[in-house]
Each structure stands twice: as C-alpha cells, then as structure tokens.
C-alpha cells in the first residue's frame, strides 16, 4: 500500500514572493486527486513539487 503525504509545505521564489503557503495533502493508495484553482494560484508549482522537479 502506498501513500503520499505533504505537511505544511511552502515554496518561495524570493523573500517577498510566496507561491505555495502551508500546503497539506494526503493521498492514499487507489485515490485520484485533481488540483483546481484560478490562474497563478500555484497548481503547476505544486505538481512540480510532488514530482520532485522543484528545487530549493
């Protein structure tokens, strides 16, 4: 059984620009998730963090 868990995740591009703030997610084995929101809210950045493509 697999599980994906993120707790209190932040992503900042500089001191003044927080892209993702206090993100929490838990996905259990067999679950399907969808991220929805307006343009610029951090959906793609969040997916890149999950995939391991966003560095510090």
C-alpha distance matrix in Angstrom:
0.0 3.8 6.9 10.5 13.3 17.0 19.6 23.4 23.4 27.0 28.5 32.3 34.5 37.4 38.7 39.6 36.9 33.5 31.4 28.2 28.6 26.3 23.3 20.2 17.0 13.6 11.3 8.1 5.8 8.8 11.4 14.6 16.9 20.6 22.8 26.3 29.5 33.0 34.0 33.6 31.2 28.5 26.1 26.4 26.5 23.2 21.6 23.2 21.8 18.2 19.0 20.7 24.1 25.9 27.4 29.4
3.8 0.0 3.8 7.0 10.1 13.7 16.6 20.3 20.0 23.4 24.8 28.6 30.8 33.7 35.0 35.9 33.2 29.9 27.7 24.6 25.3 23.2 20.0 17.2 14.1 10.9 8.7 6.5 5.0 8.5 10.2 12.8 14.5 18.0 19.8 23.5 26.5 29.9 30.7 30.2 27.8 25.0 22.7 22.9 22.7 19.5 18.0 19.5 18.0 14.4 15.3 17.0 20.4 22.1 23.7 25.7
6.9 3.8 0.0 3.8 6.5 10.2 13.0 16.7 16.6 20.1 21.8 25.6 28.1 30.9 32.0 32.8 30.2 26.7 24.7 21.4 21.8 19.5 16.5 13.5 10.4 7.3 5.8 4.6 5.7 9.2 9.4 11.9 12.7 16.1 17.4 21.1 23.8 27.2 28.2 27.5 24.8 22.2 20.1 20.8 20.4 16.9 15.9 17.7 15.8 12.4 14.1 15.7 19.1 20.2 21.8 23.5
10.5 7.0 3.8 0.0 3.8 6.9 10.3 13.7 13.2 16.6 18.1 21.9 24.3 27.2 28.3 29.1 26.4 23.0 20.9 17.7 18.3 16.3 13.2 10.7 7.7 5.7 5.1 6.5 8.4 11.1 10.3 11.6 11.3 14.2 14.9 18.5 21.0 24.2 25.0 24.0 21.4 18.6 16.8 17.4 16.7 13.3 12.5 14.2 12.2 8.9 11.2 12.6 15.9 16.7 18.4 20.0
13.3 10.1 6.5 3.8 0.0 3.8 6.6 10.2 10.3 14.0 16.1 19.9 22.7 25.2 26.0 26.8 24.4 20.8 19.2 15.7 15.6 13.2 10.5 7.7 5.7 4.4 6.5 8.5 11.3 14.0 12.6 13.8 12.8 15.2 15.1 18.5 20.5 23.6 24.5 23.3 20.3 17.7 16.5 17.6 16.4 12.8 13.2 14.8 12.1 9.6 12.7 13.4 16.7 16.5 17.9 18.9
17.0 13.7 10.2 6.9 3.8 0.0 3.8 6.8 6.5 10.2 12.6 16.2 19.2 21.6 22.2 23.0 20.7 17.1 15.7 12.2 12.0 9.7 7.2 5.2 5.0 6.4 9.1 11.9 14.8 17.1 15.2 15.7 13.8 15.3 14.3 17.4 18.7 21.5 22.3 20.6 17.6 15.0 14.5 15.7 13.9 10.5 11.9 13.2 10.0 8.7 12.3 12.4 15.2 14.3 15.5 16.0
19.6 16.6 13.0 10.3 6.6 3.8 0.0 3.8 5.6 9.3 12.5 15.9 19.3 21.1 21.1 21.9 20.0 16.4 15.7 12.1 10.7 7.6 6.5 4.6 6.7 8.4 11.8 14.4 17.6 20.1 18.0 18.6 16.5 17.8 16.4 19.0 19.8 22.4 23.4 21.5 18.2 16.1 16.3 17.9 15.8 12.6 14.8 16.0 12.6 12.1 15.7 15.4 17.9 16.3 17.1 16.7
23.4 20.3 16.7 13.7 10.2 6.8 3.8 0.0 3.8 6.6 10.3 13.2 16.8 18.2 17.8 18.4 16.9 13.2 13.2 9.8 7.6 4.4 5.1 5.5 8.9 11.5 14.9 17.8 21.1 23.3 20.9 21.0 18.4 19.0 16.9 19.0 19.0 21.2 22.0 19.7 16.5 14.7 15.8 17.6 15.0 12.4 15.4 16.3 13.0 13.5 17.1 16.4 18.3 16.0 16.5 15.5
23.4 20.0 16.6 13.2 10.3 6.5 5.6 3.8 0.0 3.8 6.9 10.3 13.7 15.6 15.9 16.6 14.6 11.1 10.6 7.3 6.5 5.2 4.8 6.7 9.2 12.2 15.0 18.2 21.0 23.0 20.7 20.4 17.6 17.9 15.5 17.7 17.7 19.6 19.9 17.3 14.5 12.1 13.3 14.5 11.7 9.4 12.4 12.8 9.5 10.7 14.0 13.2 14.7 12.3 12.9 12.1
27.0 23.4 20.1 16.6 14.0 10.2 9.3 6.6 3.8 0.0 3.8 6.6 10.2 11.9 12.2 12.8 10.9 7.5 7.6 5.2 4.7 5.7 6.7 9.7 12.4 15.6 18.2 21.6 24.4 26.1 23.7 22.9 19.8 19.4 16.5 18.1 17.4 18.6 18.4 15.4 13.0 10.7 13.0 13.9 10.7 9.6 13.1 12.9 10.0 12.3 15.2 14.0 14.7 11.5 11.9 10.4
28.5 24.8 21.8 18.1 16.1 12.6 12.5 10.3 6.9 3.8 0.0 3.8 6.8 9.3 10.6 11.3 8.7 6.0 5.5 4.9 6.7 9.0 9.3 12.6 14.6 17.9 20.0 23.4 25.8 27.3 24.9 23.7 20.5 19.7 16.6 18.0 17.0 17.7 16.8 13.4 11.9 9.3 11.9 12.0 8.4 8.7 12.0 11.0 8.8 12.0 14.2 12.8 12.5 8.9 9.4 8.1
32.3 28.6 25.6 21.9 19.9 16.2 15.9 13.2 10.3 6.6 3.8 0.0 3.8 5.5 7.0 7.8 5.7 4.3 5.6 7.1 8.5 11.4 12.5 16.0 18.3 21.6 23.7 27.2 29.6 31.1 28.6 27.2 24.0 22.8 19.5 20.4 18.9 18.8 17.4 13.8 13.0 11.0 14.2 14.1 10.6 11.8 15.1 13.7 12.0 15.5 17.3 15.6 14.6 10.8 10.6 8.5
34.5 30.8 28.1 24.3 22.7 19.2 19.3 16.8 13.7 10.2 6.8 3.8 0.0 3.8 7.1 7.9 5.7 6.6 7.2 9.9 11.9 15.0 15.8 19.2 21.2 24.5 26.3 29.8 31.9 33.1 30.7 29.0 25.9 24.4 21.0 21.7 20.1 19.5 17.4 13.7 13.9 12.0 15.2 14.3 11.0 13.3 16.0 14.0 13.3 17.0 18.0 16.2 14.4 10.8 10.4 8.6
37.4 33.7 30.9 27.2 25.2 21.6 21.1 18.2 15.6 11.9 9.3 5.5 3.8 0.0 3.8 5.5 5.4 7.5 9.7 12.2 13.3 16.4 17.9 21.4 23.8 27.1 29.2 32.7 35.0 36.3 34.0 32.4 29.2 27.7 24.3 24.8 22.8 22.0 20.1 16.3 16.5 15.1 18.5 18.0 14.7 16.8 19.7 17.7 16.7 20.4 21.6 19.5 17.9 14.1 13.1 10.5
38.7 35.0 32.0 28.3 26.0 22.2 21.1 17.8 15.9 12.2 10.6 7.0 7.1 3.8 0.0 3.8 6.0 7.8 11.0 13.1 13.1 15.8 18.1 21.5 24.4 27.8 30.2 33.7 36.3 37.8 35.3 34.0 30.6 29.3 25.8 26.2 24.1 23.3 21.9 18.2 17.8 16.9 20.5 20.5 17.2 18.7 22.0 20.4 18.9 22.4 24.0 22.0 20.8 17.0 15.8 12.8
39.6 35.9 32.8 29.1 26.8 23.0 21.9 18.4 16.6 12.8 11.3 7.8 7.9 5.5 3.8 0.0 3.8 6.5 9.8 12.4 12.4 15.6 17.9 21.5 24.4 28.0 30.4 34.0 36.7 37.9 35.1 33.5 30.0 28.3 24.6 24.5 22.0 20.8 19.5 15.9 15.7 15.5 19.3 19.7 16.9 18.5 21.9 20.8 19.7 23.1 24.9 23.3 22.0 18.2 17.8 15.2
36.9 33.2 30.2 26.4 24.4 20.7 20.0 16.9 14.6 10.9 8.7 5.7 5.7 5.4 6.0 3.8 0.0 3.8 6.2 9.3 10.3 13.9 15.5 19.2 21.8 25.4 27.5 31.2 33.7 34.8 31.9 30.2 26.6 24.8 21.1 21.0 18.6 17.5 16.0 12.3 12.2 11.8 15.6 15.9 13.2 15.1 18.3 17.4 16.6 19.9 21.7 20.5 19.0 15.4 15.6 13.7
33.5 29.9 26.7 23.0 20.8 17.1 16.4 13.2 11.1 7.5 6.0 4.3 6.6 7.5 7.8 6.5 3.8 0.0 3.8 5.8 6.5 10.2 11.7 15.5 18.1 21.7 24.0 27.6 30.3 31.5 28.6 27.0 23.5 21.9 18.4 18.6 16.5 16.1 15.2 11.6 10.4 9.7 13.3 14.2 11.3 12.4 15.9 15.4 14.1 17.2 19.4 18.4 17.5 14.0 14.5 12.8
31.4 27.7 24.7 20.9 19.2 15.7 15.7 13.2 10.6 7.6 5.5 5.6 7.2 9.7 11.0 9.8 6.2 3.8 0.0 3.8 6.6 10.2 10.5 14.2 16.2 19.8 21.6 25.4 27.8 28.7 25.8 23.9 20.4 18.6 15.0 15.3 13.4 13.2 12.1 8.6 7.4 5.9 9.6 10.4 7.8 9.1 12.5 12.3 11.6 14.5 16.6 16.2 15.1 11.9 13.4 12.6
28.2 24.6 21.4 17.7 15.7 12.2 12.1 9.8 7.3 5.2 4.9 7.1 9.9 12.2 13.1 12.4 9.3 5.8 3.8 0.0 3.8 6.9 6.6 10.4 12.5 16.2 18.3 22.0 24.7 25.7 22.8 21.3 17.8 16.5 13.0 13.9 12.6 13.5 13.3 10.4 7.8 6.0 8.8 10.4 7.8 7.3 11.1 11.6 10.1 12.4 15.2 14.9 14.8 11.9 13.5 12.9
28.6 25.3 21.8 18.3 15.6 12.0 10.7 7.6 6.5 4.7 6.7 8.5 11.9 13.3 13.1 12.4 10.3 6.5 6.6 3.8 0.0 3.8 5.6 9.3 12.4 16.0 18.7 22.3 25.3 26.7 23.7 22.6 19.2 18.3 15.0 15.8 14.4 15.5 16.0 13.2 10.3 9.3 11.9 14.0 11.5 10.3 14.1 14.9 12.7 14.6 17.8 17.4 17.8 14.7 15.8 14.6
26.3 23.2 19.5 16.3 13.2 9.7 7.6 4.4 5.2 5.7 9.0 11.4 15.0 16.4 15.8 15.6 13.9 10.2 10.2 6.9 3.8 0.0 3.8 6.5 10.1 13.5 16.7 20.0 23.3 24.9 22.0 21.6 18.4 18.2 15.4 16.7 16.0 17.8 18.7 16.4 13.1 12.0 13.7 16.0 13.6 11.5 15.0 16.1 13.5 14.6 18.1 17.8 18.9 16.3 17.2 16.0
23.3 20.0 16.5 13.2 10.5 7.2 6.5 5.1 4.8 6.7 9.3 12.5 15.8 17.9 18.1 17.9 15.5 11.7 10.5 6.6 5.6 3.8 0.0 3.8 6.8 10.4 13.2 16.7 19.9 21.3 18.4 17.8 14.6 14.6 12.1 13.9 13.9 16.2 17.3 15.3 11.9 10.3 11.1 13.4 11.6 8.7 11.8 13.5 11.1 11.5 15.2 15.5 16.8 14.7 16.3 16.0
20.2 17.2 13.5 10.7 7.7 5.2 4.6 5.5 6.7 9.7 12.6 16.0 19.2 21.4 21.5 21.5 19.2 15.5 14.2 10.4 9.3 6.5 3.8 0.0 3.8 7.0 10.3 13.6 17.0 18.7 15.9 15.9 13.2 14.1 12.5 14.8 15.6 18.5 19.9 18.4 14.9 13.3 13.2 15.5 14.1 10.7 12.9 15.0 12.4 11.7 15.5 16.1 18.2 16.7 18.3 18.3
17.0 14.1 10.4 7.7 5.7 5.0 6.7 8.9 9.2 12.4 14.6 18.3 21.2 23.8 24.4 24.4 21.8 18.1 16.2 12.5 12.4 10.1 6.8 3.8 0.0 3.8 6.6 10.0 13.3 14.9 12.1 12.3 9.9 11.5 10.8 13.8 15.4 18.7 20.2 19.2 15.9 14.0 12.9 15.0 14.2 10.4 11.6 14.2 12.0 10.2 13.8 15.2 17.5 16.8 18.9 19.6
13.6 10.9 7.3 5.7 4.4 6.4 8.4 11.5 12.2 15.6 17.9 21.6 24.5 27.1 27.8 28.0 25.4 21.7 19.8 16.2 16.0 13.5 10.4 7.0 3.8 0.0 3.8 6.6 10.1 12.1 9.8 11.1 9.9 12.5 12.9 16.1 18.3 21.8 23.3 22.6 19.4 17.4 15.8 17.6 17.1 13.3 13.7 16.3 14.2 11.5 14.7 16.3 19.1 19.0 21.0 22.0
11.3 8.7 5.8 5.1 6.5 9.1 11.8 14.9 15.0 18.2 20.0 23.7 26.3 29.2 30.2 30.4 27.5 24.0 21.6 18.3 18.7 16.7 13.2 10.3 6.6 3.8 0.0 3.8 6.8 8.4 6.3 7.8 7.7 11.0 12.4 15.9 18.7 22.2 23.7 23.4 20.5 18.4 16.1 17.5 17.7 14.0 13.3 16.1 14.7 11.4 13.9 16.2 19.0 19.6 21.9 23.5
8.1 6.5 4.6 6.5 8.5 11.9 14.4 17.8 18.2 21.6 23.4 27.2 29.8 32.7 33.7 34.0 31.2 27.6 25.4 22.0 22.3 20.0 16.7 13.6 10.0 6.6 3.8 0.0 3.8 6.3 5.7 8.8 10.1 13.7 15.7 19.1 22.1 25.7 27.2 27.1 24.3 22.2 19.8 21.0 21.2 17.6 16.6 19.2 17.8 14.3 16.3 18.6 21.6 22.6 24.7 26.4
5.8 5.0 5.7 8.4 11.3 14.8 17.6 21.1 21.0 24.4 25.8 29.6 31.9 35.0 36.3 36.7 33.7 30.3 27.8 24.7 25.3 23.3 19.9 17.0 13.3 10.1 6.8 3.8 0.0 3.8 5.7 8.9 11.3 15.0 17.5 21.0 24.3 27.8 29.1 29.1 26.6 24.3 21.6 22.3 22.9 19.5 17.8 20.2 19.2 15.5 16.7 19.2 22.2 23.7 25.9 28.0
8.8 8.5 9.2 11.1 14.0 17.1 20.1 23.3 23.0 26.1 27.3 31.1 33.1 36.3 37.8 37.9 34.8 31.5 28.7 25.7 26.7 24.9 21.3 18.7 14.9 12.1 8.4 6.3 3.8 0.0 3.8 6.7 10.0 13.6 16.7 19.8 23.4 26.9 28.3 28.8 26.5 24.5 21.4 22.2 23.3 20.1 18.1 20.8 20.5 16.7 17.7 20.7 23.3 25.0 27.6 29.9
11.4 10.2 9.4 10.3 12.6 15.2 18.0 20.9 20.7 23.7 24.9 28.6 30.7 34.0 35.3 35.1 31.9 28.6 25.8 22.8 23.7 22.0 18.4 15.9 12.1 9.8 6.3 5.7 5.7 3.8 0.0 3.8 6.6 10.3 13.3 16.4 19.9 23.5 25.1 25.7 23.2 21.5 18.4 19.7 20.9 17.6 16.0 19.1 18.8 15.2 16.8 19.8 22.2 23.5 26.3 28.4
14.6 12.8 11.9 11.6 13.8 15.7 18.6 21.0 20.4 22.9 23.7 27.2 29.0 32.4 34.0 33.5 30.2 27.0 23.9 21.3 22.6 21.6 17.8 15.9 12.3 11.1 7.8 8.8 8.9 6.7 3.8 0.0 3.8 7.0 10.4 13.3 17.0 20.4 21.9 22.8 20.7 19.1 15.7 16.9 18.7 15.7 13.8 17.1 17.5 14.2 15.5 18.9 20.7 22.0 25.2 27.4
16.9 14.5 12.7 11.3 12.8 13.8 16.5 18.4 17.6 19.8 20.5 24.0 25.9 29.2 30.6 30.0 26.6 23.5 20.4 17.8 19.2 18.4 14.6 13.2 9.9 9.9 7.7 10.1 11.3 10.0 6.6 3.8 0.0 3.8 6.8 9.8 13.4 16.9 18.5 19.3 16.9 15.5 12.3 13.9 15.6 12.6 11.2 14.9 15.2 12.4 14.2 17.5 19.0 19.8 23.0 25.0
20.6 18.0 16.1 14.2 15.2 15.3 17.8 19.0 17.9 19.4 19.7 22.8 24.4 27.7 29.3 28.3 24.8 21.9 18.6 16.5 18.3 18.2 14.6 14.1 11.5 12.5 11.0 13.7 15.0 13.6 10.3 7.0 3.8 0.0 3.8 6.3 10.0 13.4 15.0 16.2 14.1 13.2 9.7 11.6 14.0 11.5 10.3 14.0 15.0 12.9 14.7 17.9 18.7 19.2 22.7 24.7
22.8 19.8 17.4 14.9 15.1 14.3 16.4 16.9 15.5 16.5 16.6 19.5 21.0 24.3 25.8 24.6 21.1 18.4 15.0 13.0 15.0 15.4 12.1 12.5 10.8 12.9 12.4 15.7 17.5 16.7 13.3 10.4 6.8 3.8 0.0 3.8 6.9 10.3 11.8 12.6 10.4 9.6 6.3 8.9 11.1 8.9 8.6 12.3 13.2 12.0 14.1 16.9 17.3 17.1 20.6 22.2
26.3 23.5 21.1 18.5 18.5 17.4 19.0 19.0 17.7 18.1 18.0 20.4 21.7 24.8 26.2 24.5 21.0 18.6 15.3 13.9 15.8 16.7 13.9 14.8 13.8 16.1 15.9 19.1 21.0 19.8 16.4 13.3 9.8 6.3 3.8 0.0 3.8 7.2 9.4 11.1 9.1 9.7 7.1 10.1 12.5 11.2 11.4 14.8 15.9 15.4 17.3 19.9 19.8 19.4 22.8 24.2
29.5 26.5 23.8 21.0 20.5 18.7 19.8 19.0 17.7 17.4 17.0 18.9 20.1 22.8 24.1 22.0 18.6 16.5 13.4 12.6 14.4 16.0 13.9 15.6 15.4 18.3 18.7 22.1 24.3 23.4 19.9 17.0 13.4 10.0 6.9 3.8 0.0 3.8 6.7 8.4 6.4 8.4 7.2 10.4 12.4 11.8 12.9 15.8 16.8 17.0 19.1 21.3 20.7 19.7 22.9 23.8
33.0 29.9 27.2 24.2 23.6 21.5 22.4 21.2 19.6 18.6 17.7 18.8 19.5 22.0 23.3 20.8 17.5 16.1 13.2 13.5 15.5 17.8 16.2 18.5 18.7 21.8 22.2 25.7 27.8 26.9 23.5 20.4 16.9 13.4 10.3 7.2 3.8 0.0 3.8 6.3 5.9 8.8 8.7 11.2 13.2 13.6 14.9 17.1 18.5 19.3 21.1 22.9 21.8 20.5 23.6 24.4
34.0 30.7 28.2 25.0 24.5 22.3 23.4 22.0 19.9 18.4 16.8 17.4 17.4 20.1 21.9 19.5 16.0 15.2 12.1 13.3 16.0 18.7 17.3 19.9 20.2 23.3 23.7 27.2 29.1 28.3 25.1 21.9 18.5 15.0 11.8 9.4 6.7 3.8 0.0 3.8 5.7 8.0 8.3 9.7 11.6 13.1 14.2 15.7 17.5 18.9 20.1 21.7 20.0 18.7 21.8 22.7
33.6 30.2 27.5 24.0 23.3 20.6 21.5 19.7 17.3 15.4 13.4 13.8 13.7 16.3 18.2 15.9 12.3 11.6 8.6 10.4 13.2 16.4 15.3 18.4 19.2 22.6 23.4 27.1 29.1 28.8 25.7 22.8 19.3 16.2 12.6 11.1 8.4 6.3 3.8 0.0 3.8 5.7 7.6 8.7 9.4 11.3 13.2 14.1 15.4 17.4 18.8 19.8 18.0 16.2 18.9 19.4
31.2 27.8 24.8 21.4 20.3 17.6 18.2 16.5 14.5 13.0 11.9 13.0 13.9 16.5 17.8 15.7 12.2 10.4 7.4 7.8 10.3 13.1 11.9 14.9 15.9 19.4 20.5 24.3 26.6 26.5 23.2 20.7 16.9 14.1 10.4 9.1 6.4 5.9 5.7 3.8 0.0 3.8 6.0 8.6 8.9 9.5 12.0 13.5 14.1 15.8 17.8 18.9 17.8 15.9 18.6 18.9
28.5 25.0 22.2 18.6 17.7 15.0 16.1 14.7 12.1 10.7 9.3 11.0 12.0 15.1 16.9 15.5 11.8 9.7 5.9 6.0 9.3 12.0 10.3 13.3 14.0 17.4 18.4 22.2 24.3 24.5 21.5 19.1 15.5 13.2 9.6 9.7 8.4 8.8 8.0 5.7 3.8 0.0 3.8 5.7 5.1 5.9 8.6 9.8 10.3 12.2 14.2 15.1 14.1 12.1 15.0 15.7
26.1 22.7 20.1 16.8 16.5 14.5 16.3 15.8 13.3 13.0 11.9 14.2 15.2 18.5 20.5 19.3 15.6 13.3 9.6 8.8 11.9 13.7 11.1 13.2 12.9 15.8 16.1 19.8 21.6 21.4 18.4 15.7 12.3 9.7 6.3 7.1 7.2 8.7 8.3 7.6 6.0 3.8 0.0 3.8 5.5 5.2 6.3 8.7 9.9 10.7 12.4 14.3 13.6 12.6 16.0 17.4
26.4 22.9 20.8 17.4 17.6 15.7 17.9 17.6 14.5 13.9 12.0 14.1 14.3 18.0 20.5 19.7 15.9 14.2 10.4 10.4 14.0 16.0 13.4 15.5 15.0 17.6 17.5 21.0 22.3 22.2 19.7 16.9 13.9 11.6 8.9 10.1 10.4 11.2 9.7 8.7 8.6 5.7 3.8 0.0 3.8 5.4 5.1 6.1 8.6 9.8 10.5 12.2 10.7 10.3 13.9 15.9
26.5 22.7 20.4 16.7 16.4 13.9 15.8 15.0 11.7 10.7 8.4 10.6 11.0 14.7 17.2 16.9 13.2 11.3 7.8 7.8 11.5 13.6 11.6 14.1 14.2 17.1 17.7 21.2 22.9 23.3 20.9 18.7 15.6 14.0 11.1 12.5 12.4 13.2 11.6 9.4 8.9 5.1 5.5 3.8 0.0 3.8 5.4 5.0 6.2 8.7 9.8 10.4 9.0 7.4 10.7 12.3
23.2 19.5 16.9 13.3 12.8 10.5 12.6 12.4 9.4 9.6 8.7 11.8 13.3 16.8 18.7 18.5 15.1 12.4 9.1 7.3 10.3 11.5 8.7 10.7 10.4 13.3 14.0 17.6 19.5 20.1 17.6 15.7 12.6 11.5 8.9 11.2 11.8 13.6 13.1 11.3 9.5 5.9 5.2 5.4 3.8 0.0 3.8 5.4 5.0 6.3 8.7 9.8 9.8 8.6 11.8 13.3
21.6 18.0 15.9 12.5 13.2 11.9 14.8 15.4 12.4 13.1 12.0 15.1 16.0 19.7 22.0 21.9 18.3 15.9 12.5 11.1 14.1 15.0 11.8 12.9 11.6 13.7 13.3 16.6 17.8 18.1 16.0 13.8 11.2 10.3 8.6 11.4 12.9 14.9 14.2 13.2 12.0 8.6 6.3 5.1 5.4 3.8 0.0 3.8 5.4 5.1 6.2 8.6 8.6 9.0 12.6 15.0
23.2 19.5 17.7 14.2 14.8 13.2 16.0 16.3 12.8 12.9 11.0 13.7 14.0 17.7 20.4 20.8 17.4 15.4 12.3 11.6 14.9 16.1 13.5 15.0 14.2 16.3 16.1 19.2 20.2 20.8 19.1 17.1 14.9 14.0 12.3 14.8 15.8 17.1 15.7 14.1 13.5 9.8 8.7 6.1 5.0 5.4 3.8 0.0 3.8 5.4 5.0 6.1 5.0 5.6 9.3 12.1
21.8 18.0 15.8 12.2 12.1 10.0 12.6 13.0 9.5 10.0 8.8 12.0 13.3 16.7 18.9 19.7 16.6 14.1 11.6 10.1 12.7 13.5 11.1 12.4 12.0 14.2 14.7 17.8 19.2 20.5 18.8 17.5 15.2 15.0 13.2 15.9 16.8 18.5 17.5 15.4 14.1 10.3 9.9 8.6 6.2 5.0 5.4 3.8 0.0 3.8 5.4 5.0 5.8 5.0 7.9 10.1
18.2 14.4 12.4 8.9 9.6 8.7 12.1 13.5 10.7 12.3 12.0 15.5 17.0 20.4 22.4 23.1 19.9 17.2 14.5 12.4 14.6 14.6 11.5 11.7 10.2 11.5 11.4 14.3 15.5 16.7 15.2 14.2 12.4 12.9 12.0 15.4 17.0 19.3 18.9 17.4 15.8 12.2 10.7 9.8 8.7 6.3 5.1 5.4 3.8 0.0 3.8 5.5 7.7 8.4 11.1 13.4
19.0 15.3 14.1 11.2 12.7 12.3 15.7 17.1 14.0 15.2 14.2 17.3 18.0 21.6 24.0 24.9 21.7 19.4 16.6 15.2 17.8 18.1 15.2 15.5 13.8 14.7 13.9 16.3 16.7 17.7 16.8 15.5 14.2 14.7 14.1 17.3 19.1 21.1 20.1 18.8 17.8 14.2 12.4 10.5 9.8 8.7 6.2 5.0 5.4 3.8 0.0 3.8 5.6 8.0 10.7 13.9
20.7 17.0 15.7 12.6 13.4 12.4 15.4 16.4 13.2 14.0 12.8 15.6 16.2 19.5 22.0 23.3 20.5 18.4 16.2 14.9 17.4 17.8 15.5 16.1 15.2 16.3 16.2 18.6 19.2 20.7 19.8 18.9 17.5 17.9 16.9 19.9 21.3 22.9 21.7 19.8 18.9 15.1 14.3 12.2 10.4 9.8 8.6 6.1 5.0 5.5 3.8 0.0 3.8 5.7 7.5 10.7
24.1 20.4 19.1 15.9 16.7 15.2 17.9 18.3 14.7 14.7 12.5 14.6 14.4 17.9 20.8 22.0 19.0 17.5 15.1 14.8 17.8 18.9 16.8 18.2 17.5 19.1 19.0 21.6 22.2 23.3 22.2 20.7 19.0 18.7 17.3 19.8 20.7 21.8 20.0 18.0 17.8 14.1 13.6 10.7 9.0 9.8 8.6 5.0 5.8 7.7 5.6 3.8 0.0 3.8 6.4 10.0
25.9 22.1 20.2 16.7 16.5 14.3 16.3 16.0 12.3 11.5 8.9 10.8 10.8 14.1 17.0 18.2 15.4 14.0 11.9 11.9 14.7 16.3 14.7 16.7 16.8 19.0 19.6 22.6 23.7 25.0 23.5 22.0 19.8 19.2 17.1 19.4 19.7 20.5 18.7 16.2 15.9 12.1 12.6 10.3 7.4 8.6 9.0 5.6 5.0 8.4 8.0 5.7 3.8 0.0 3.8 6.8
27.4 23.7 21.8 18.4 17.9 15.5 17.1 16.5 12.9 11.9 9.4 10.6 10.4 13.1 15.8 17.8 15.6 14.5 13.4 13.5 15.8 17.2 16.3 18.3 18.9 21.0 21.9 24.7 25.9 27.6 26.3 25.2 23.0 22.7 20.6 22.8 22.9 23.6 21.8 18.9 18.6 15.0 16.0 13.9 10.7 11.8 12.6 9.3 7.9 11.1 10.7 7.5 6.4 3.8 0.0 3.8
29.4 25.7 23.5 20.0 18.9 16.0 16.7 15.5 12.1 10.4 8.1 8.5 8.6 10.5 12.8 15.2 13.7 12.8 12.6 12.9 14.6 16.0 16.0 18.3 19.6 22.0 23.5 26.4 28.0 29.9 28.4 27.4 25.0 24.7 22.2 24.2 23.8 24.4 22.7 19.4 18.9 15.7 17.4 15.9 12.3 13.3 15.0 12.1 10.1 13.4 13.9 10.7 10.0 6.8 3.8 0.0
